[in-house]
Amino acid sequence: MHLISRLGLRIAALSLKFALTVVIARALGLAAVGDYGLALAVSVVASKLLGLGFSTEINRRLSLANSRDSVLEAYRLLFVFGGFYAAIAAIMTLLEVGGILDGFWHVRPAIVWGVTLVALSEHAGLEANSWIFSMHRPHLGAVLLFVRSGAWAAIAIAGLITKVIDSVELILLLWGVTNVLVVAVVIRILVDARRQSSGPISAGEPARLGKMRSLWIGGAPFFVATTALSCLQYSERFIAGMVVSSVALGSYVFCWSISNAIQTIAYATVVVTSGPRMVRALDVSYEAFRTELRRSVFASLGLSVFGAAALLLAWRFIFRIAHQADGANEFAILGVLLLSFVFRSIADIYWGGAIALRLGKQVAVLVSLVMLLVFAAGWMLVTRFGILGAAWAHLLSSVGIFVLLLWQVGHAVEGYRRDATTIKERHAS
């Protein structure tokens, strides 16, 4: 039942974000759509990069059965992020005072500040929201995710229709304030969780600086791997931008955006809860971990395949609504990308398994190698086959990521099994 409710909230949020783009175009014009699109793009990159290497490890620790001290670490981490945000704001202020923003950006300084607010607040909201999922409160996490990704868009749409909102700056402000409110809710939850914890902190626990250092060391390899994965998500698009026409690239981006919906829905309904469950299951036994991993893989696979099939059935209608060409080439590109994102949806589960097993260093090295290989293969495919080659390059990277994560997680689980068997045999003798 909770899975269905999370699915419904995510679909509603995606629909509202799509509707907001249409309403902005009608009410404010295409220039405003461009400014809004800039905020979207920057927020995606910021959400990956501003974690500073802490994100993965703090979520793993919060997922453990005994996560009392990790709650305090998360609370402290918000101040670390806040200091970093303040430093970015100070640099931006110096750039504006020096007139550099006017010469460097092709948009108004107010838009630059709006995009900055969205980028920083979106990262803070994402971090705080993920902590709620990691603390095994999926329903509250899903509600907060809907507020961050859908509810504010509904308010913006109402404001544009009634003309209460008459600029893209106000839309960006509303987006940023919504994220700030979500962070405030999570801070309250962290404070309450800390107060409800019983027992004093052990006298032998590491100093605060040492704990933050261990948190960073545990998460830094995954930070490197996440950065590489982000590059792989968009690499073929950047290559195509240097080879094909802007019209052809726009057609590819349209197909990509439709196909990406299945990974987005699978992530919001299955992945965000499966990762914390696998961490806690591994704390019990490797058998429990394997059971949870298998269940999550099948859930993500079923949901993504169903979504891909539904999009294939409705593809011509979607393309015609958007006034896009709906020929055989577009269908082939969409089909390849849908298959690619099915692999990505399953790989997301194994990524959660790799986090639970603390395979950061191995995954970082292998993902970086895959990135180099895909860049080379992607260039050849795009230059020879155009945007269809770009789709094949995306599929190649998805399969590569899936295979390496499957191999690494499977190898680690087998190691756990052998160690457990050896211990049992020693006890028996």
NORFENQUI-V145927 format. One line per field, one symbol per residue. ss: DSSP state (H for helix, E for strand, L for the rest). phi: phi as a letter, one per 40 degrees, with the letter a starting at -180 (. if undefined). burial: 1 if it has 24 or more other ideal C-beta (glycine too) atoms within 12 Angstrom, else 0. Layout:
# NORFENQUI-V145927
ss=???
phi=???
burial=???
This chain:
# NORFENQUI-V145927
ss=LHHHHHHHHHHHHHHHHHHHHHHHHHHHLHHHHHHHHHHHHHHHHHHHHLLLLLHHHHHHHHHLLLLHHHHHHHHHHHHHHHHHHHHHHHHHHHHHHLLHHHHHLLLLHHHHHHHHHHHHHHHHHHHHHHHHHHLLLHHHHHHHHHHHHHHHHHHHHHHHHLLLLLLHHHHHHHHHHHHHHHHHHHHHHHHHHHHHLLLLLLLLLLLHHHHHHHHHHHHHHHHHHHHHHHHHHHHHHHHHHHHLLHHHHHHHHHHHHHHHHHHHHHHHHHHHHHHHHHHHHHLLLHHHHHHHHHHHHHHHHHHHHHHHHHHHHHHHHHHHHLLLLLLHHHHHHHHHHHHHHHHHHHHHHHHHHHHHLLLHHHHHHHHHHHHHHHHHHHHHHHHHHLHHHHHHHHHHHHHHHHHHHHHHHHHHHHHHHHHHHHHHHHHHL
phi=.cccccccccccccccccccdccccccbgccccccccccccccccccccccfgcdccccccccccbbdccccccccccccccccccccccccccccccgcccccccbcdccdccccdccccccccccccccccccgbcccdcccccccbbccccccccccccgcbbaccccccccccdccccccccdccccccccccbgccccccccdcccccccccccddccccccccccccbdcccccccbcccccccccccccccccdcccccccbbccbcddccccccccaccccccccccccccccccccccccccccbccccccccfbcbcccccccccccccccccccccdcccccccccfbdccccccccccccccdcccccccccbgcccccccccccccccccccdccccccccccccccccccccccc
burial=001001101111110111011111001100010011111101111111111111111111111100111111111111011101100100010000000010000010101111111111111111111111111111011111111111111111101100001011111111111111111011101100110000000000000000110011011111111111111111111111001100011011111111111111111111111111111111000100110111011011111110110011001001100001010001111111111111111111111111111111011101110110111011101100111111111111111111011101110110010000000000000
